[in-house]
Amino acid sequence: MAIATFVVSLVMSSLTFWAVNSIQQDAQINDTRFGRDLGLLLASNVAPLVAEDNLTEVARFSGRFFNSTSSVRYIIYANEEGQIFFGIPFSQNEVKNSLTIQRKLELPEDYNPKAKIPVVRQHFTPDGKVTDVFVPLSVDKQYLGVLAIGINPNPTVVASSNLTRDVTIAVFISIWAMVILGGVFNALTITQPIKELLLGVKNIAAGNFKQRIDLPLGGELGELILSFNDMAEILEKYEEQNIEELTAEKAKLETLVSTIADGAILLDSQLKLILVNPAARRMFNWENTHIIGEDLLEYLPLEVTQQLKTPLTNISHGQDSDEEKDSHDILPTRGEFTIALSNPNQRIFRILLTQVLDQNRENIKGIVMTVQDITKEAELNEAKSQFISNVSHELRTPLFNIKSFIETLFEYGEDLTETEKLEFLQTANNETDRLTRLVNDVLDLSRLESSRSYEFTPLDLGQPIEQTLRTYQLNAKDKNIKLFSEIATELPPIWGHYDLLLQVFTNLVGNALKFTLEGGSVTVKAYPVKANPENSEEFSHVRVEISDTGIGIAPEDQEAIFDRFFRVENRVHTLEGTGLGLSIVKNITEKHNSRIHLTSEVGVGTTFWFDLQIYSNGK
Ligand code: ADP
């Protein structure tokens, strides 16, 4: 705008100056013509007087001529040598003594005394441009001297051209003053608020919703600023609300992640750890290690690193680790691995890797790694298949025996003696008992593991103990094992279920006899105990102990024998059993709010013991 204004004002000023110049040139031509005519007129009148040397008349005539017009600036006469002999405006004295004036008139170079046309030139004085006219004075072709007459410029023209020039300069200056004022006004009222608005919008875009603009402006710009501030306020409130909701959601998720039993690990796309829940820390022994921000692969156990390195890298680069690539690209890529750790951990993990994608499901933000410790599950599965093979074996053996004895009886019954027949029937009967026992054990256990509730009554423990010992009396005699019972006198009644407790005694005494060699002994004890021997006076429980002088249980097996289907002899293959007896015992004692314990030494013997709550207060 400034440049345009400058150009326009320059063009306008040039035009005006050009016009003024033309006017001045016209005026000059007029002045020249007027001066020349005036000079010729004066010269024609004065020349005869100069020829007569009548200087008085010359002076008088010239004076009158000079006074009659304001256009004449001066009149000077010089002789043929150029010596000035008279001039106006000069004093009369000077005129009188003009002959004595020794000044010489400086003639223009192109002045020709013989030429009839006067020479005209111009010169500048402080009072304006003066037109000098040099007219030769001659009478009858005799050259007498020169008349120089100075003509003042036309005052009207001078005044009007000066006025035009002054007006042009004033217009030029006022245009620039207006441009400058306009610029300042513009800067204060438009540029500054727009700059502030721009800064504000940039800050909002950068997420600084506290941004406000404080400019007291009216009009449309003021409205724009008001709307901007309103928008920023709404955004700020919205952000606060969002942050609150997000924080609450985050806290919920963090609680969830930290309480789940599975390990949860969150990685960024560079496989650096972002989040590790307590379960994962426990599984990988990271409890006292600072691992957040570190490279996952440097901290995983060797076997896991070996198996996961490539899949993790592939998933972080967006490749499916599954061999069969998912045909639907919308699903996040993932991978599932089962990794067994060798000594000393000996754990089996199922690890699931899942890609985390951004909102548009385009870019990979990270990887979620869930870790399940499936050691127990794997062991259980192993034990189950072991059990199925055991049961099949256990079932097949008695079934085969029963079938073969009955077949023999059926086909060759007539050839057999009565004793042989009885023996065959006895064996078939025993095998049937064995089958029944196995089936019963499986049924008992599944019943106990279901959430069925049992009705408890006050019980005298002596009864089931005596019943058990009676049952095993013959068996013990056969094996030459002594059976003892040490039941405290006046044993208080306990709170329990008769049949279940009978089963506990049957299983424990049965095991004791099974794993005790000939000549050994099995003892069942029952006596009252105090829950806290130091503080309480009264007995709260009855302790039951079943001890034997048998083969004992190695320390590494002492925990596992209570698991379903676990049998030490699976390894040693000497004595028969289902591996369910102690699981049933464990379940029944737990139903009585108690726990089964054992102390054992290989080759010395084993004692199983548990406490049962004494019945009191009508319970
Ligand atoms: P089973 O029916 O095979 O005896 P149990 O669950 O009763 O199954 O016992 C599990 C395992 O515990 C047995 O196979 C045996 O190895 C061991 N066990 C149990 N009781 C004794 C004991 N009194 N002495 C030695 N070992 C025992």
Boltz pocket constraint, residues with backbone or C-beta under 6 A from the ligand:
constraints:
  - pocket:
      binder: B
      contacts: [[A, 507], [A, 508], [A, 511], [A, 512], [A, 515], [A, 548], [A, 550], [A, 551], [A, 552], [A, 553], [A, 561], [A, 563], [A, 566], [A, 567], [A, 568], [A, 569], [A, 576], [A, 577], [A, 578], [A, 579], [A, 580], [A, 581], [A, 582], [A, 583], [A, 606]]
      max_distance: 6.0
